[in-house]
Amino acid sequence: MATHIKSIINQFLKEKKKEAKNTVKIEKIIEENLGADLIRHIRLQRIHNKNLVFRSDSSGASYELGLRKEALLKAVKKDFPDIEGVKIKIGEHD
């Protein structure tokens, strides 16, 4: 039984490590496509249900991201074809 639990934990850790690497790659694509001015006001909060979910601290930045989201999605889909959309939430980010 302990071997089974150990294999489950190892599989979980491998998946989390892969997710972390993918998040870093996606963040790099975001930086390349959106620019420093916009990046100051938005953060990739999470990837949920095949959507990139952003948090914005500015309605102007949210609007700008909305204008650029199709181009951003196209760039992300080159490496991550499973991503289907971009969601934007307004509010404080970390």
TORPA-4810 file (N, C-alpha, C, O; in nm, 3 decimals):
<nodes>
NODE_1_0.082_-0.120_0.000_0.000_0.000_0.000_0.086_0.126_0.000_0.053_0.223_-0.068_M
NODE_2_0.195_0.127_0.074_0.282_0.244_0.080_0.344_0.271_-0.057_0.365_0.387_-0.093_A
NODE_3_0.374_0.167_-0.132_0.430_0.184_-0.266_0.330_0.253_-0.357_0.367_0.339_-0.437_T
NODE_4_0.205_0.217_-0.345_0.099_0.278_-0.425_0.086_0.428_-0.393_0.074_0.510_-0.484_H
NODE_5_0.089_0.462_-0.268_0.079_0.602_-0.226_0.200_0.680_-0.276_0.188_0.794_-0.321_I
NODE_6_0.317_0.616_-0.267_0.439_0.683_-0.313_0.431_0.710_-0.463_0.474_0.817_-0.508_K
NODE_7_0.379_0.617_-0.541_0.368_0.639_-0.685_0.267_0.750_-0.717_0.288_0.828_-0.810_S
NODE_8_0.159_0.757_-0.640_0.060_0.865_-0.660_0.124_1.000_-0.630_0.104_1.095_-0.705_I
NODE_9_0.197_1.008_-0.523_0.264_1.134_-0.485_0.367_1.173_-0.592_0.374_1.289_-0.631_I
NODE_10_0.446_1.076_-0.638_0.546_1.105_-0.741_0.480_1.155_-0.870_0.530_1.249_-0.932_N
NODE_11_0.371_1.093_-0.910_0.299_1.136_-1.029_0.245_1.277_-1.012_0.254_1.359_-1.103_Q
NODE_12_0.189_1.306_-0.896_0.137_1.439_-0.866_0.249_1.544_-0.875_0.230_1.650_-0.934_F
NODE_13_0.363_1.514_-0.817_0.476_1.608_-0.819_0.528_1.630_-0.960_0.565_1.742_-0.995_L
NODE_14_0.531_1.525_-1.041_0.574_1.540_-1.181_0.478_1.632_-1.257_0.522_1.718_-1.334_K
NODE_15_0.350_1.613_-1.236_0.251_1.697_-1.303_0.263_1.843_-1.260_0.253_1.933_-1.344_E
NODE_16_0.285_1.867_-1.131_0.300_2.003_-1.082_0.426_2.068_-1.139_0.425_2.187_-1.172_K
NODE_17_0.533_1.992_-1.152_0.657_2.045_-1.209_0.635_2.081_-1.355_0.683_2.185_-1.401_K
NODE_18_0.564_1.996_-1.428_0.534_2.024_-1.568_0.446_2.148_-1.581_0.470_2.232_-1.668_K
NODE_19_0.346_2.161_-1.495_0.259_2.279_-1.496_0.340_2.406_-1.470_0.317_2.509_-1.535_E
NODE_20_0.433_2.400_-1.377_0.516_2.516_-1.345_0.600_2.557_-1.466_0.612_2.675_-1.496_A
NODE_21_0.660_2.459_-1.535_0.739_2.489_-1.654_0.651_2.551_-1.762_0.691_2.647_-1.828_K
NODE_22_0.532_2.497_-1.780_0.440_2.550_-1.881_0.398_2.693_-1.847_0.389_2.777_-1.935_N
NODE_23_0.374_2.719_-1.720_0.335_2.854_-1.677_0.447_2.953_-1.707_0.421_3.065_-1.752_T
NODE_24_0.571_2.914_-1.682_0.685_3.002_-1.710_0.692_3.031_-1.860_0.714_3.145_-1.900_V
NODE_25_0.673_2.929_-1.943_0.674_2.950_-2.088_0.562_3.043_-2.132_0.583_3.131_-2.215_K
NODE_26_0.444_3.023_-2.078_0.330_3.106_-2.114_0.354_3.251_-2.070_0.324_3.344_-2.145_I
NODE_27_0.409_3.271_-1.951_0.438_3.406_-1.904_0.540_3.476_-1.995_0.530_3.597_-2.018_E
NODE_28_0.635_3.401_-2.046_0.734_3.459_-2.138_0.666_3.502_-2.268_0.695_3.609_-2.321_K
NODE_29_0.575_3.420_-2.319_0.500_3.455_-2.440_0.417_3.580_-2.414_0.407_3.668_-2.500_I
NODE_30_0.356_3.589_-2.297_0.276_3.705_-2.261_0.362_3.831_-2.261_0.322_3.933_-2.318_I
NODE_31_0.477_3.824_-2.198_0.568_3.940_-2.192_0.610_3.984_-2.331_0.615_4.104_-2.359_E
NODE_32_0.640_3.888_-2.418_0.683_3.922_-2.554_0.571_3.987_-2.635_0.599_4.069_-2.723_E
NODE_33_0.447_3.953_-2.608_0.336_4.002_-2.688_0.265_4.125_-2.633_0.200_4.197_-2.708_N
NODE_34_0.278_4.150_-2.505_0.201_4.260_-2.447_0.284_4.384_-2.413_0.230_4.494_-2.412_L
NODE_35_0.410_4.369_-2.386_0.493_4.484_-2.355_0.492_4.520_-2.208_0.402_4.483_-2.133_G
NODE_36_0.594_4.594_-2.168_0.619_4.626_-2.028_0.510_4.714_-1.966_0.473_4.694_-1.850_A
NODE_37_0.458_4.810_-2.041_0.357_4.900_-1.985_0.231_4.826_-1.943_0.177_4.851_-1.835_D
NODE_38_0.187_4.735_-2.026_0.066_4.659_-1.994_0.093_4.553_-1.886_0.008_4.527_-1.802_L
NODE_39_0.210_4.494_-1.890_0.247_4.390_-1.793_0.245_4.444_-1.649_0.219_4.368_-1.556_I
NODE_40_0.273_4.572_-1.632_0.272_4.630_-1.497_0.134_4.625_-1.433_0.122_4.629_-1.310_R
NODE_41_0.030_4.618_-1.515_-0.107_4.625_-1.463_-0.185_4.495_-1.470_-0.296_4.487_-1.418_H
NODE_42_-0.128_4.393_-1.532_-0.198_4.265_-1.539_-0.107_4.151_-1.493_0.016_4.162_-1.501_I
NODE_43_-0.167_4.045_-1.445_-0.094_3.925_-1.405_-0.174_3.804_-1.450_-0.297_3.804_-1.446_R
NODE_44_-0.102_3.703_-1.493_-0.167_3.575_-1.519_-0.198_3.514_-1.384_-0.107_3.477_-1.309_L
NODE_45_-0.325_3.505_-1.353_-0.366_3.455_-1.222_-0.361_3.303_-1.218_-0.311_3.244_-1.123_Q
NODE_46_-0.413_3.240_-1.325_-0.412_3.094_-1.331_-0.455_3.049_-1.469_-0.499_3.128_-1.553_R
NODE_47_-0.441_2.920_-1.491_-0.493_2.857_-1.612_-0.604_2.765_-1.564_-0.580_2.672_-1.487_I
NODE_48_-0.726_2.793_-1.609_-0.842_2.722_-1.558_-0.937_2.688_-1.673_-0.974_2.775_-1.751_H
NODE_49_-0.977_2.563_-1.682_-1.069_2.517_-1.787_-1.021_2.559_-1.926_-1.100_2.606_-2.009_N
NODE_50_-0.893_2.542_-1.951_-0.830_2.572_-2.080_-0.833_2.721_-2.115_-0.825_2.758_-2.232_K
NODE_51_-0.846_2.806_-2.013_-0.845_2.951_-2.032_-0.732_3.013_-1.952_-0.702_2.970_-1.841_N
NODE_52_-0.669_3.115_-2.010_-0.576_3.198_-1.935_-0.660_3.299_-1.860_-0.736_3.373_-1.921_L
NODE_53_-0.647_3.304_-1.729_-0.725_3.396_-1.646_-0.630_3.503_-1.593_-0.537_3.475_-1.518_V
NODE_54_-0.657_3.626_-1.635_-0.575_3.740_-1.594_-0.647_3.823_-1.490_-0.769_3.829_-1.487_F
NODE_55_-0.569_3.886_-1.403_-0.621_3.983_-1.306_-0.558_4.117_-1.343_-0.436_4.126_-1.360_R
NODE_56_-0.640_4.218_-1.354_-0.593_4.351_-1.391_-0.627_4.450_-1.280_-0.735_4.443_-1.221_S
NODE_57_-0.534_4.541_-1.252_-0.561_4.643_-1.150_-0.609_4.774_-1.212_-0.620_4.876_-1.143_D
NODE_58_-0.636_4.771_-1.343_-0.676_4.893_-1.413_-0.777_4.859_-1.521_-0.757_4.766_-1.599_S
NODE_59_-0.885_4.935_-1.526_-0.984_4.910_-1.631_-0.926_4.942_-1.768_-0.961_4.878_-1.867_S
NODE_60_-0.837_5.040_-1.775_-0.771_5.073_-1.901_-0.683_4.959_-1.951_-0.680_4.928_-2.070_G
NODE_61_-0.610_4.896_-1.858_-0.527_4.782_-1.893_-0.614_4.663_-1.935_-0.578_4.589_-2.026_A
NODE_62_-0.727_4.646_-1.869_-0.821_4.539_-1.907_-0.873_4.561_-2.048_-0.883_4.467_-2.127_S
NODE_63_-0.905_4.685_-2.079_-0.952_4.718_-2.214_-0.844_4.688_-2.317_-0.871_4.627_-2.420_Y
NODE_64_-0.722_4.732_-2.288_-0.609_4.709_-2.379_-0.584_4.560_-2.399_-0.561_4.514_-2.511_E
NODE_65_-0.588_4.484_-2.291_-0.571_4.339_-2.301_-0.684_4.279_-2.384_-0.661_4.188_-2.464_L
NODE_66_-0.804_4.329_-2.365_-0.917_4.281_-2.445_-0.895_4.302_-2.594_-0.932_4.218_-2.676_G
NODE_67_-0.834_4.415_-2.629_-0.805_4.443_-2.770_-0.698_4.348_-2.825_-0.700_4.313_-2.942_L
NODE_68_-0.606_4.309_-2.740_-0.492_4.226_-2.783_-0.510_4.077_-2.757_-0.423_3.998_-2.793_R
NODE_69_-0.621_4.037_-2.697_-0.632_3.899_-2.652_-0.633_3.797_-2.765_-0.582_3.686_-2.746_K
NODE_70_-0.687_3.829_-2.881_-0.687_3.734_-2.992_-0.545_3.708_-3.042_-0.507_3.594_-3.069_E
NODE_71_-0.466_3.815_-3.054_-0.327_3.799_-3.097_-0.247_3.722_-2.992_-0.164_3.637_-3.026_A
NODE_72_-0.273_3.751_-2.865_-0.205_3.679_-2.757_-0.243_3.531_-2.759_-0.158_3.444_-2.746_L
NODE_73_-0.370_3.504_-2.775_-0.418_3.366_-2.779_-0.354_3.290_-2.895_-0.314_3.174_-2.880_L
NODE_74_-0.343_3.354_-3.009_-0.280_3.291_-3.125_-0.134_3.257_-3.095_-0.088_3.149_-3.130_K
NODE_75_-0.062_3.348_-3.030_0.078_3.325_-2.996_0.092_3.210_-2.895_0.182_3.127_-2.908_A
NODE_76_0.005_3.206_-2.796_0.010_3.101_-2.694_-0.025_2.965_-2.756_0.035_2.864_-2.721_V
NODE_77_-0.122_2.964_-2.846_-0.168_2.838_-2.907_-0.059_2.771_-2.991_-0.065_2.651_-3.015_K
NODE_78_0.040_2.847_-3.037_0.149_2.787_-3.113_0.220_2.680_-3.030_0.256_2.574_-3.083_K
NODE_79_0.240_2.708_-2.902_0.308_2.612_-2.813_0.211_2.532_-2.729_0.244_2.421_-2.685_D
NODE_80_0.093_2.586_-2.705_-0.006_2.522_-2.618_-0.142_2.521_-2.686_-0.228_2.603_-2.654_F
NODE_81_-0.162_2.429_-2.780_-0.286_2.429_-2.859_-0.413_2.400_-2.778_-0.524_2.423_-2.827_P
NODE_82_-0.399_2.350_-2.657_-0.516_2.320_-2.573_-0.580_2.446_-2.513_-0.695_2.442_-2.472_D
NODE_83_-0.506_2.556_-2.509_-0.561_2.679_-2.452_-0.667_2.732_-2.547_-0.644_2.745_-2.667_I
NODE_84_-0.785_2.761_-2.492_-0.899_2.798_-2.576_-0.941_2.945_-2.564_-1.007_2.997_-2.654_E
NODE_85_-0.903_3.012_-2.455_-0.952_3.148_-2.440_-0.874_3.229_-2.339_-0.783_3.180_-2.272_G
NODE_86_-0.913_3.355_-2.329_-0.853_3.450_-2.236_-0.967_3.514_-2.157_-1.062_3.565_-2.215_V
NODE_87_-0.956_3.511_-2.026_-1.054_3.576_-1.937_-0.982_3.687_-1.861_-0.866_3.672_-1.823_K
NODE_88_-1.052_3.795_-1.838_-0.993_3.909_-1.768_-1.081_3.947_-1.650_-1.202_3.967_-1.665_I
NODE_89_-1.020_3.957_-1.533_-1.091_4.001_-1.413_-1.025_4.131_-1.365_-0.903_4.146_-1.371_K
NODE_90_-1.107_4.221_-1.318_-1.055_4.348_-1.267_-1.051_4.341_-1.116_-1.146_4.296_-1.052_I
NODE_91_-0.941_4.385_-1.059_-0.922_4.388_-0.915_-0.774_4.386_-0.883_-0.691_4.368_-0.972_G
NODE_92_-0.741_4.404_-0.758_-0.602_4.402_-0.716_-0.536_4.268_-0.748_-0.598_4.163_-0.735_E
NODE_93_-0.411_4.274_-0.790_-0.334_4.152_-0.809_-0.213_4.156_-0.719_-0.177_4.261_-0.666_H
NODE_94_-0.151_4.041_-0.701_-0.034_4.030_-0.611_0.086_4.100_-0.665_0.191_4.101_-0.601_D
</nodes>
